[in-house]
Amino acid sequence: MELNKVHSVKTIDRVAAELGETVDRIFDLAICMDTEDGVIWVYGPADDSVIAFTPFGIENLRDLIEMDPDPAR
């Protein structure tokens, strides 16, 4: 039986700061990612939600940034 090995996630705000990108840019890149790519939605009270990334998801974001270096698109 294989268990989920994800032990932590980082919010989009934290990932954007760490990668030197805006939250909007990270969101635009993440919208095409699936759960298998390391992105999840975290839901809180009163329908609050935030997008978060596993370490694998952050690596995938780095790859997407390298493939699309122009944030102006």
PyMOL CGO cylinders between C-alpha atoms (Angstrom):
from pymol import cmd
from pymol.cgo import CYLINDER

trace = [
    CYLINDER, 0.00, 0.00, 0.00, 1.44, 3.36, -1.05, 0.3, 1, 1, 1, 1, 1, 1,
    CYLINDER, 1.44, 3.36, -1.05, 0.85, 6.32, 1.26, 0.3, 1, 1, 1, 1, 1, 1,
    CYLINDER, 0.85, 6.32, 1.26, 0.89, 9.99, 0.40, 0.3, 1, 1, 1, 1, 1, 1,
    CYLINDER, 0.89, 9.99, 0.40, 4.37, 11.30, 1.12, 0.3, 1, 1, 1, 1, 1, 1,
    CYLINDER, 4.37, 11.30, 1.12, 3.53, 15.01, 1.06, 0.3, 1, 1, 1, 1, 1, 1,
    CYLINDER, 3.53, 15.01, 1.06, 4.31, 16.39, 4.48, 0.3, 1, 1, 1, 1, 1, 1,
    CYLINDER, 4.31, 16.39, 4.48, 3.89, 20.11, 3.81, 0.3, 1, 1, 1, 1, 1, 1,
    CYLINDER, 3.89, 20.11, 3.81, 2.59, 22.63, 1.33, 0.3, 1, 1, 1, 1, 1, 1,
    CYLINDER, 2.59, 22.63, 1.33, 3.29, 26.32, 0.80, 0.3, 1, 1, 1, 1, 1, 1,
    CYLINDER, 3.29, 26.32, 0.80, 0.67, 28.92, -0.01, 0.3, 1, 1, 1, 1, 1, 1,
    CYLINDER, 0.67, 28.92, -0.01, 0.72, 30.82, -3.27, 0.3, 1, 1, 1, 1, 1, 1,
    CYLINDER, 0.72, 30.82, -3.27, 1.79, 33.99, -1.44, 0.3, 1, 1, 1, 1, 1, 1,
    CYLINDER, 1.79, 33.99, -1.44, 4.84, 32.28, 0.03, 0.3, 1, 1, 1, 1, 1, 1,
    CYLINDER, 4.84, 32.28, 0.03, 5.79, 30.59, -3.24, 0.3, 1, 1, 1, 1, 1, 1,
    CYLINDER, 5.79, 30.59, -3.24, 5.49, 33.87, -5.18, 0.3, 1, 1, 1, 1, 1, 1,
    CYLINDER, 5.49, 33.87, -5.18, 7.77, 35.61, -2.68, 0.3, 1, 1, 1, 1, 1, 1,
    CYLINDER, 7.77, 35.61, -2.68, 10.32, 32.79, -2.77, 0.3, 1, 1, 1, 1, 1, 1,
    CYLINDER, 10.32, 32.79, -2.77, 10.38, 32.73, -6.57, 0.3, 1, 1, 1, 1, 1, 1,
    CYLINDER, 10.38, 32.73, -6.57, 10.43, 36.52, -6.95, 0.3, 1, 1, 1, 1, 1, 1,
    CYLINDER, 10.43, 36.52, -6.95, 7.16, 36.51, -8.90, 0.3, 1, 1, 1, 1, 1, 1,
    CYLINDER, 7.16, 36.51, -8.90, 3.77, 38.10, -8.37, 0.3, 1, 1, 1, 1, 1, 1,
    CYLINDER, 3.77, 38.10, -8.37, 0.88, 36.10, -6.99, 0.3, 1, 1, 1, 1, 1, 1,
    CYLINDER, 0.88, 36.10, -6.99, -1.07, 36.85, -10.17, 0.3, 1, 1, 1, 1, 1, 1,
    CYLINDER, -1.07, 36.85, -10.17, 1.70, 35.40, -12.34, 0.3, 1, 1, 1, 1, 1, 1,
    CYLINDER, 1.70, 35.40, -12.34, 1.98, 32.27, -10.21, 0.3, 1, 1, 1, 1, 1, 1,
    CYLINDER, 1.98, 32.27, -10.21, -1.80, 31.86, -10.31, 0.3, 1, 1, 1, 1, 1, 1,
    CYLINDER, -1.80, 31.86, -10.31, -1.83, 32.21, -14.12, 0.3, 1, 1, 1, 1, 1, 1,
    CYLINDER, -1.83, 32.21, -14.12, 0.83, 29.52, -14.41, 0.3, 1, 1, 1, 1, 1, 1,
    CYLINDER, 0.83, 29.52, -14.41, -0.81, 27.24, -11.85, 0.3, 1, 1, 1, 1, 1, 1,
    CYLINDER, -0.81, 27.24, -11.85, -4.24, 27.32, -13.46, 0.3, 1, 1, 1, 1, 1, 1,
    CYLINDER, -4.24, 27.32, -13.46, -3.06, 24.72, -15.99, 0.3, 1, 1, 1, 1, 1, 1,
    CYLINDER, -3.06, 24.72, -15.99, -1.61, 22.43, -13.30, 0.3, 1, 1, 1, 1, 1, 1,
    CYLINDER, -1.61, 22.43, -13.30, -3.38, 19.38, -11.91, 0.3, 1, 1, 1, 1, 1, 1,
    CYLINDER, -3.38, 19.38, -11.91, -3.20, 17.75, -8.50, 0.3, 1, 1, 1, 1, 1, 1,
    CYLINDER, -3.20, 17.75, -8.50, -0.67, 15.29, -9.93, 0.3, 1, 1, 1, 1, 1, 1,
    CYLINDER, -0.67, 15.29, -9.93, 1.53, 18.31, -10.73, 0.3, 1, 1, 1, 1, 1, 1,
    CYLINDER, 1.53, 18.31, -10.73, 1.68, 19.30, -7.07, 0.3, 1, 1, 1, 1, 1, 1,
    CYLINDER, 1.68, 19.30, -7.07, -1.05, 21.91, -6.70, 0.3, 1, 1, 1, 1, 1, 1,
    CYLINDER, -1.05, 21.91, -6.70, -3.97, 21.73, -4.27, 0.3, 1, 1, 1, 1, 1, 1,
    CYLINDER, -3.97, 21.73, -4.27, -6.73, 23.97, -2.98, 0.3, 1, 1, 1, 1, 1, 1,
    CYLINDER, -6.73, 23.97, -2.98, -6.98, 24.43, 0.78, 0.3, 1, 1, 1, 1, 1, 1,
    CYLINDER, -6.98, 24.43, 0.78, -10.42, 25.36, 2.09, 0.3, 1, 1, 1, 1, 1, 1,
    CYLINDER, -10.42, 25.36, 2.09, -11.09, 27.16, 5.35, 0.3, 1, 1, 1, 1, 1, 1,
    CYLINDER, -11.09, 27.16, 5.35, -14.12, 28.49, 7.18, 0.3, 1, 1, 1, 1, 1, 1,
    CYLINDER, -14.12, 28.49, 7.18, -16.67, 30.66, 5.43, 0.3, 1, 1, 1, 1, 1, 1,
    CYLINDER, -16.67, 30.66, 5.43, -15.68, 29.31, 2.02, 0.3, 1, 1, 1, 1, 1, 1,
    CYLINDER, -15.68, 29.31, 2.02, -12.20, 30.85, 2.24, 0.3, 1, 1, 1, 1, 1, 1,
    CYLINDER, -12.20, 30.85, 2.24, -9.73, 29.05, 0.00, 0.3, 1, 1, 1, 1, 1, 1,
    CYLINDER, -9.73, 29.05, 0.00, -6.13, 29.36, -1.06, 0.3, 1, 1, 1, 1, 1, 1,
    CYLINDER, -6.13, 29.36, -1.06, -4.03, 27.57, -3.64, 0.3, 1, 1, 1, 1, 1, 1,
    CYLINDER, -4.03, 27.57, -3.64, -0.99, 25.75, -2.28, 0.3, 1, 1, 1, 1, 1, 1,
    CYLINDER, -0.99, 25.75, -2.28, 1.93, 23.80, -3.70, 0.3, 1, 1, 1, 1, 1, 1,
    CYLINDER, 1.93, 23.80, -3.70, 3.85, 20.72, -2.69, 0.3, 1, 1, 1, 1, 1, 1,
    CYLINDER, 3.85, 20.72, -2.69, 7.64, 20.75, -3.17, 0.3, 1, 1, 1, 1, 1, 1,
    CYLINDER, 7.64, 20.75, -3.17, 7.05, 18.93, -6.47, 0.3, 1, 1, 1, 1, 1, 1,
    CYLINDER, 7.05, 18.93, -6.47, 4.56, 21.62, -7.48, 0.3, 1, 1, 1, 1, 1, 1,
    CYLINDER, 4.56, 21.62, -7.48, 7.11, 24.36, -6.79, 0.3, 1, 1, 1, 1, 1, 1,
    CYLINDER, 7.11, 24.36, -6.79, 9.62, 22.60, -9.04, 0.3, 1, 1, 1, 1, 1, 1,
    CYLINDER, 9.62, 22.60, -9.04, 6.96, 22.39, -11.75, 0.3, 1, 1, 1, 1, 1, 1,
    CYLINDER, 6.96, 22.39, -11.75, 6.32, 26.12, -11.37, 0.3, 1, 1, 1, 1, 1, 1,
    CYLINDER, 6.32, 26.12, -11.37, 10.03, 26.82, -11.80, 0.3, 1, 1, 1, 1, 1, 1,
    CYLINDER, 10.03, 26.82, -11.80, 9.94, 24.85, -15.04, 0.3, 1, 1, 1, 1, 1, 1,
    CYLINDER, 9.94, 24.85, -15.04, 6.90, 26.77, -16.25, 0.3, 1, 1, 1, 1, 1, 1,
    CYLINDER, 6.90, 26.77, -16.25, 8.59, 30.10, -15.44, 0.3, 1, 1, 1, 1, 1, 1,
    CYLINDER, 8.59, 30.10, -15.44, 11.66, 29.04, -17.43, 0.3, 1, 1, 1, 1, 1, 1,
    CYLINDER, 11.66, 29.04, -17.43, 9.47, 28.06, -20.40, 0.3, 1, 1, 1, 1, 1, 1,
    CYLINDER, 9.47, 28.06, -20.40, 7.58, 31.38, -20.24, 0.3, 1, 1, 1, 1, 1, 1,
    CYLINDER, 7.58, 31.38, -20.24, 10.07, 34.00, -19.03, 0.3, 1, 1, 1, 1, 1, 1,
    CYLINDER, 10.07, 34.00, -19.03, 8.00, 36.98, -20.25, 0.3, 1, 1, 1, 1, 1, 1,
    CYLINDER, 8.00, 36.98, -20.25, 5.39, 37.79, -17.59, 0.3, 1, 1, 1, 1, 1, 1,
    CYLINDER, 5.39, 37.79, -17.59, 3.74, 40.32, -19.91, 0.3, 1, 1, 1, 1, 1, 1,
    CYLINDER, 3.74, 40.32, -19.91, 2.72, 37.53, -22.35, 0.3, 1, 1, 1, 1, 1, 1,
]
cmd.load_cgo(trace, "trace")
